[in-house]
Amino acid sequence: MKIGRRLRVYLVGVLMGLIASYFMLGPRSCEWLPGNRVKSFIAENQIRISDSTLCRMECYGLGKEDVYNLLNYGEVSFSESQTSGLRKEYVVQYDELKVSFLVDMTDSLSEVIQFHGYDTRCACSDFSNESKQVLYEPNDMILERLRKNGFSLTSSNECQFNCVGIDSLFASNVLQNGTVVHERSFPRRDPNPVYTIKFNLNLTDTLYFLVEEGFKTRILEITEKDGTSSCDCN
């Protein structure tokens, strides 16, 4: 076989392999790309923001939804980023929004440090740049992702539902109208994140759903406010 023909056969084989990988892995097949790896690292670790930067973000009319949308759909500008050393600064842009993130490789923390391109004068001089808080992923984004994964119900779930007097339709409503309790959630748990979702039954009674985000969304446990459960469904 001539070299030219061998090369064509090889290239066709590579192309078919890439196409097959895309259909088998879907969007995950692109996760290895450098920009996507950077965005995943930022989003999957705890994102902090100083009081001063938060003040400017709100002054610019932006919210945490904008930051997380930027990480979901934006592109990393490596030419504007500082990637040397253990403390790196990455610039990510989505449409007109451009944000700088400080990434500390030693403690796996990310921080929003600058919003680019805004000329608005903000009264933020009294806010500290040292005092920082967690910029949690918005409630609606988490619930939407859990709904999109689809529900996986087990025999244990049926026992739990019967015990607290609800059904699978009610449980689905929790993922529509519940409130994520970030202080009792573990979004970076390996291999699957776990969220605590609060749902008010009425003015006095509240249930807490421990939900795992995997290939399918699963309810692990249903508890009361103090974290205890009166259901023996193991």
Phi, psi and omega in degrees: 000133181291156183300319180299318180291321178300319180295318179296317179298319179297314181294322177297319179296318178297316180299316180296323178295319178295318179297316179297320179297320180297315183289331179280324185257340181064217182300334181296339181294346181259001185294338182284345181299141186307313181298319180292325178294320178296312181297321178296318180298317180296312186287328185275352174253166184294123179264125179250162176210138180284160179300323181293314180292323177297320177300316180292322178302313180291326178296325179281359180078024181254159177226176180295336175300322180295321180294316182286328173296321177301317181288332179283322191239352184279180180237141177279128176266094183292332180293336179258359184264157175248106191251005180269154178082180181275340175252105186253152177239119181247138176255125181239136182232138174220116187055236182271353183270126178229126186229141174260135177241136172264126182243120179258110184287343183281331181235010177055043178243148176238151180218133172284121184242341182200140170251121186270149167087014180252130180260357183298133176275121184246140180275073185240011184294336181275355181266140185283144173266353181265327178284124185233154177223164181279134175263090185290150174297137182302145181305312184297324180294318179295312182296320179298318179295320179294322179292319182296331180292339184085156184264139172239112183259141180243172176296329177296322178298317179301319177296316180296317180299315180297323183294318183264359174080038177232175176231181184296328178295319177296318180298322177295325179294333177298321179284352178262321189233009180283175179237123179288127176265098187296325182293341180244021180246159183227074185292345181251016180292139180256132009269346185232137176296151178230132181237144171261124183243125181267138178221125180275119177286320178201198184291338186243336187250134181226140175244149178240125182254121175270112190242132179258131177263101177234210175301324170234149177283131181232140172271119182273323185199152174237123184230172174267184187302322183278004177088002180266159178227136179268003182263129175257089186241017180279000000 
